[in-house]
Amino acid sequence: TLLRSANVNADVKWIRNGIAIAGGNASGNATNQLCNPYSLCIDDNQTVYIADC
């Protein structure tokens, strides 16, 4: 179940001690990489789904 949908403003500020949960190893098709992510969803169990093509 989708909790909410939101647009993020260009001037948003993020915490500096965030944790990478996906990607971070350059663009690519390996299991630890993202190639072209275009959508993100967090369900009721706080499971993160990333649509990547």
WOTA-V257994 format. One record per backbone hydrogen bond with DSSP energy under -0.5 kcal/mol. CO is the residue of the C=O (numbers start at 1). NH is the residue of the N-H. Records with the same first field share a line. If there is no record, write none. Layout:
BEGIN
CO->NH + NH
END
This chain:
BEGIN
7->9
9->12
15->18
30->33
34->28
36->53
39->51
41->49
42->3
43->46
47->43
49->41
50->52
51->38 + 39
END
